[in-house]
């Protein structure tokens, strides 16, 4: 989509501005990600040299409209679950100092039509807890740890 990043004072533009404030790192843990405007903001950060890492749900990353393939193609590190059940988190950590979390899936449907909540927190205690959860999941979903065949063969 050739659409520009959102402007004006909308909930989406405020979220994009928070994301674009990243200077060093952006860690994303998202169940579903199909909003092109948010994907463009993430790609822009990656092109600026910000380290971007994304954890997502395997079942939802391949759905029509998902931005995960586009982000991977741009060189962004993406990991996903290998188990049944959903990786249902919805949070972002900007520069290890700002937490963005809430009910919002990063989808056009959620942004345009749903009743959602987003909380932005710059309290070190909360950020630390979510950063630790991100690091735990990032390591758990490391492809080097995947098992593809039963060990009983």
C-alpha positions as a printed Julia matrix, in Angstrom:
153×3 Matrix{Float64}:
   0.0     0.0    0.0
   1.53    3.36  -1.0
  -0.41    5.18   1.76
   1.71    7.55   3.87
   2.19    7.2    7.59
  -0.82    8.53   9.48
  -0.81   12.21  10.34
  -3.0    14.48  12.38
  -4.04   13.6   15.9
  -5.61   10.16  15.79
  -5.05    7.17  18.04
  -3.08    5.53  15.23
  -0.85    8.57  14.64
  -0.14    8.83  18.38
   0.87    5.16  18.45
   3.09    5.62  15.4
   4.79    8.65  16.99
   5.55    6.6   20.12
   7.06    3.85  18.0
   9.09    6.28  15.9
  10.64    7.71  19.07
  12.81    4.55  19.23
  16.5     5.25  18.8
  18.12    1.94  19.76
  15.6    -0.9   19.99
  12.02   -1.96  19.41
  10.85   -5.32  20.75
   7.4    -6.38  19.57
   5.33   -9.25  20.93
   2.14   -9.35  18.87
  -0.57  -11.9   18.27
  -1.68  -10.45  14.95
  -0.05   -7.79  12.76
  -1.76   -6.71   9.55
  -1.88   -2.91   9.77
   0.22   -1.53   6.87
   0.79    1.85   8.54
   2.27    0.25  11.65
   4.37   -2.09   9.48
   5.75    0.91   7.57
   6.7     2.59  10.85
   8.51   -0.57  12.0
  10.32   -0.87   8.65
  11.36    2.78   8.85
  12.89    2.19  12.27
  14.76   -0.84  10.94
  16.12    1.22   8.03
  17.26    3.89  10.54
  19.36    1.25  12.31
  17.06    0.55  15.24
  17.3    -3.11  16.32
  13.81   -4.53  15.76
  12.79   -7.97  17.02
   9.31   -9.42  16.63
   7.65  -12.39  18.31
   4.32  -13.48  16.86
   1.83  -16.33  16.65
   2.59  -18.95  13.98
  -1.06  -19.51  13.03
  -1.79  -15.83  12.48
   1.43  -14.79  10.76
   0.4   -16.47   7.51
  -3.11  -15.08   7.26
  -4.12  -12.88   4.33
  -2.99   -9.32   4.97
  -0.38  -10.23   7.57
   2.63   -7.91   7.5
   5.02  -10.5    8.97
   6.36  -11.69   5.6
   7.0    -8.1    4.51
   8.88   -7.39   7.75
  10.96  -10.57   7.42
  11.75   -9.68   3.8
  12.98   -6.28   5.02
  15.48   -8.08   7.27
  13.65   -7.76  10.58
  14.2   -10.64  13.0
  10.97  -12.59  13.52
  10.32  -15.57  15.75
   7.11  -17.5   16.32
   5.7   -20.2   18.53
   5.88  -23.87  17.67
   3.17  -25.13  19.99
  -0.58  -25.39  19.99
  -2.37  -22.52  21.66
  -1.85  -18.89  20.84
   1.04  -16.53  21.49
  -1.55  -13.93  22.48
   0.56  -11.09  23.89
   0.17   -7.57  22.52
   2.99   -5.32  23.61
   5.92   -3.25  22.38
   8.99   -2.04  24.23
  10.72    1.08  22.92
  14.39    1.53  23.86
  13.9    -0.63  26.97
  12.22    2.4   28.59
   8.67    2.61  27.24
   6.02   -0.12  27.32
   3.04   -0.02  24.96
   0.46   -2.68  25.81
  -3.28   -3.34  25.83
  -5.96   -5.25  24.0
  -5.06   -3.87  20.56
  -4.09   -6.35  17.87
  -2.08   -4.44  15.28
  -4.71   -4.95  12.58
  -6.6    -2.48  10.43
  -9.87   -3.99  11.68
  -8.94   -3.39  15.31
  -7.75    0.16  14.67
 -10.68    1.23  12.52
 -13.61   -0.65  14.0
 -13.0    -2.21  17.41
 -13.18   -0.89  20.94
  -9.61   -1.35  22.09
  -7.28   -0.04  24.76
  -3.63    0.93  24.65
  -1.59    1.84  27.69
   1.77    3.6   27.43
   3.98    3.28  30.51
   7.47    4.6   31.19
   7.78    3.09  34.66
  11.02    1.05  34.87
   9.45   -1.68  37.03
   6.71   -2.46  34.49
   9.03   -2.15  31.51
  11.49   -4.56  33.16
   8.8    -7.21  33.73
   7.66   -7.09  30.1
  11.26   -7.0   28.82
  12.03  -10.13  30.83
   8.95  -11.84  29.36
  10.01  -10.82  25.86
  13.54  -12.19  26.36
  12.16  -15.45  27.77
   9.86  -15.95  24.78
  12.56  -14.81  22.31
  14.84  -17.58  23.57
  12.04  -20.16  23.79
  11.13  -19.49  20.13
  14.71  -19.67  18.92
  14.59  -21.91  15.81
  17.78  -23.63  16.98
  15.69  -25.12  19.8
  12.87  -26.47  17.6
  12.29  -30.17  17.37
  10.97  -31.37  14.04
  11.08  -35.11  14.55
  10.37  -37.37  17.45
  13.52  -38.6   19.14
  12.01  -42.12  19.12
  12.75  -43.21  15.55
